[in-house]
Amino acid sequence: MRVLTGADGVEVVGEAGDGAEAVRMARILKPDVVLMDVRMAGVDASRVLVRDGICGVLVLTTFDADVYVHGTWATDRVPGSRSC
């Protein structure tokens, strides 16, 4: 996250410890996008944030296998989502 705090045009407005907290904070803070770890514990926050139209989500992973991202972010189950 330190990389983002120094980036021009980027304002970090919150940091959550788990998926449920991420959803609660996003509902209050209304960010443009949430940077989500694919292994974020708790509710499937990525799907909730997009499904409910709260914000966009960028899912990151350090895993070398696409299965972790595809299993977390099934675009056919989340209206308006897409994978890159």
Contacts in CASP RR format, 6 or more apart in sequence:
PFRMAT RR
TARGET T0000
AUTHOR 0000-0000-0000
METHOD contacts of the structure
MODEL  1
MRVLTGADGVEVVGEAGDGAEAVRMARILKPDVVLMDVRMAGVDASRVLV
RDGICGVLVLTTFDADVYVHGTWATDRVPGSRSC
1 12 0 8 1.000
1 15 0 8 1.000
1 35 0 8 1.000
4 10 0 8 1.000
4 12 0 8 1.000
4 35 0 8 1.000
5 12 0 8 1.000
13 29 0 8 1.000
13 31 0 8 1.000
14 25 0 8 1.000
14 29 0 8 1.000
14 31 0 8 1.000
16 22 0 8 1.000
16 24 0 8 1.000
16 25 0 8 1.000
16 40 0 8 1.000
17 40 0 8 1.000
17 41 0 8 1.000
18 40 0 8 1.000
18 41 0 8 1.000
18 42 0 8 1.000
19 40 0 8 1.000
19 41 0 8 1.000
19 42 0 8 1.000
19 43 0 8 1.000
19 44 0 8 1.000
19 45 0 8 1.000
20 42 0 8 1.000
20 43 0 8 1.000
20 45 0 8 1.000
22 34 0 8 1.000
22 36 0 8 1.000
22 40 0 8 1.000
22 45 0 8 1.000
22 49 0 8 1.000
23 43 0 8 1.000
23 45 0 8 1.000
23 48 0 8 1.000
23 49 0 8 1.000
23 54 0 8 1.000
26 34 0 8 1.000
26 49 0 8 1.000
26 54 0 8 1.000
26 55 0 8 1.000
27 54 0 8 1.000
30 54 0 8 1.000
30 55 0 8 1.000
31 55 0 8 1.000
32 55 0 8 1.000
32 56 0 8 1.000
33 55 0 8 1.000
33 56 0 8 1.000
33 57 0 8 1.000
33 58 0 8 1.000
34 45 0 8 1.000
34 46 0 8 1.000
34 49 0 8 1.000
34 55 0 8 1.000
34 56 0 8 1.000
34 57 0 8 1.000
34 58 0 8 1.000
35 58 0 8 1.000
35 60 0 8 1.000
36 45 0 8 1.000
36 46 0 8 1.000
36 49 0 8 1.000
36 57 0 8 1.000
36 58 0 8 1.000
36 59 0 8 1.000
36 60 0 8 1.000
37 59 0 8 1.000
37 60 0 8 1.000
37 61 0 8 1.000
38 59 0 8 1.000
38 60 0 8 1.000
38 61 0 8 1.000
38 63 0 8 1.000
38 68 0 8 1.000
38 69 0 8 1.000
38 72 0 8 1.000
38 73 0 8 1.000
39 61 0 8 1.000
39 68 0 8 1.000
40 46 0 8 1.000
44 72 0 8 1.000
45 57 0 8 1.000
46 57 0 8 1.000
46 59 0 8 1.000
46 72 0 8 1.000
46 73 0 8 1.000
47 73 0 8 1.000
47 77 0 8 1.000
47 78 0 8 1.000
48 54 0 8 1.000
49 55 0 8 1.000
49 56 0 8 1.000
49 57 0 8 1.000
50 56 0 8 1.000
50 57 0 8 1.000
50 78 0 8 1.000
50 79 0 8 1.000
50 80 0 8 1.000
50 81 0 8 1.000
51 78 0 8 1.000
51 79 0 8 1.000
59 69 0 8 1.000
59 72 0 8 1.000
59 73 0 8 1.000
61 68 0 8 1.000
61 69 0 8 1.000
63 69 0 8 1.000
69 83 0 8 1.000
70 83 0 8 1.000
73 81 0 8 1.000
73 83 0 8 1.000
75 81 0 8 1.000
75 82 0 8 1.000
75 83 0 8 1.000
END
